[in-house]
Amino acid sequence: MKNRPKSLISINDFTKDEILKVLELTAKFEENPDQNLLEGKVVGSIFFEPSTRTRLSFETAVNRLKGRVIGFSEASNTSVSKGETLKDTTMMLANYCDLIVMRHPLEGSVRYASEVSKVPVINAGDGSNQHPTQTMLDLYSIKKTQGTLNNLKIAMVGDLKYGRTVHSLLMAMSHFNTSFKFIAPPELQMPDEYCMYLKNKGLNFEEHTDFAENIKGVDIIYMTRVQRERFSEPMEYEKVKNVYILRNTMLNNTKPNVKILHPLPRVSEISTDVDNNPKAYYFDQALNGVYTRMAVICYILGIK
């Protein structure tokens, strides 16, 4: 079988060196975002699941680099609604573009698409599995605010069971001797496979259900939304949806350098009185997504 182009489906598709290279490239794009590096290139953006920040930041990244975007943000308007398979949709779109950005609700679906596509595929989120470009922008946000990625303490809060962003971030930060606090209700704790992953790497982690006490000594508070769409039973969602709410007063005893990250959208898990606190970083984090995705696209396409 001929060599397939390099895709980014899991954060583990990038080595530590590749992660650091892309972060360097991200900083350069932040300094100078408007370039014509994608002139003549077409990027296919196919989102089988709703998205605001991820889809629009990818499109902004392509537009700033003078490329073109085709695709859809709602599968009901496409031949998928007529029964077209993921394989056929992917192979058809690969004829039209140089790179595919895909979000899909089923775990493993984007990996499968990358195996049938003749152009590279970037995973924009597959179910509760992975979201590697979110991880790259999270890493950039952490490095920018802390000055380093090494030897940090990160609290991950909320939906750690279904939250693909925390799964990807945990795996990426395992390169940098990170220690973790997992703060979640019993129903939404970090899956065993990720805990075993950290154990095998000799990294420290603690599991807690208490929120306020366990954010005091950390460098990053990574908040997550409890995702209604991942629950088959509405009552189960109602039971846990407001279990952790970060309020401004809770930040009084936290470290001066701490930053609050959130992949967004926020529902009620961060009170709006936190927004003006200098420790809040989630809206800047979303902006970093544009520069990061510019860097990832250029790296995947081999554009200097």
C-alpha positions, 0 to 999 in steps of 0.5 A, a space after each residue: 500500500 502506498 504511503 498515506 499523507 501524515 494526518 493528525 487524528 490523535 495527539 500521539 500522532 505528533 512526537 514531543 519534538 513535533 509538538 514543540 515545532 508546531 508551538 514555535 510556528 504558532 508563535 510566528 503566526 501570532 506575530 504575523 497572521 496574514 500571509 499567502 502561504 495557502 494561496 491556491 490550496 483548498 481545505 475541506 471542512 466537514 462537521 457532522 456535529 455542531 461547532 462554533 470555535 473549532 469550525 470558525 477558527 479553522 476557517 479563519 486560519 485558512 482565510 488568513 493564509 489566503 486559502 479557500 474553504 469548502 464543506 458543510 457544517 450540518 450533515 442534514 444538508 448533504 448526501 449523508 442525509 440520503 444514506 451516503 457512507 462516511 467512506 464515500 463522502 471522504 473519498 469524494 471530498 478528497 478529490 476536491 481539496 488538499 486537506 480535510 478537517 473533520 468533526 464526527 460524533 463517533 469515536 474512531 470515525 475520523 481515523 477511518 476517514 484518514 485511512 480512505 482519504 488520499 489527502 491528510 485529515 485533521 481531527 476536529 473532534 471525534 465523540 469523546 475520544 480526541 481533539 488534538 488541535 484543541 490540545 495544541 492551542 491549550 499547550 500554546 496557552 499554557 506555555 504562553 502564560 506559564 513560560 514553560 510546559 515543564 513540571 506544572 500542576 494542572 487541575 482538570 475539573 468536571 466531565 473527565 469521562 466524556 471530555 475529549 479535550 482533557 483526554 488529549 491534553 493529559 496525553 500531551 502534557 505527559 511529555 513534560 513531567 506534569 502532575 495532575 489533580 482530577 476533580 470530578 463526581 464519581 459518575 464522570 471520573 477520568 477513565 481507567 485507561 488514562 490513569 493507567 497511561 499516567 501510571 505507566 509513565 511514572 507521573 503523579 495524579 490525584 483523584 478528588 470530588 472536592 473542588 475548592 480545596 484542590 485548586 489552591 496549589 495548581 498552575 492551571 485550572 482546566 474547567 470543562 462543560 458537562 456535555 448534555 449530548 453525551 448522556 443517554 438519560 436526561 436525569 443523569 445529566 441533570 444530576 451532575 450538570 451544576 456540580 462544580 461552579 467556579 466563582 470569583 471568590 474561590 480564586 482568592 487563595 490560588 497561586 498568583 500565576 494560575 490561569 483558568 482555561 476552558 475549551 468552551 462553550 461555557 454553560 454555568 461552570 464558570 460564573 461570569 464574575 470570573 471573566 474580569 479576573 486576570 486569572 481568567 484566560 479562556 477567551 484569549 485561549 480561543 483566539 490562540 486557536 486561530 494561530 495554532 490551527 494555522 501552524 498545524 495546517 502548514 505543518 501537515 501540508 509541509 509548507 514552510 
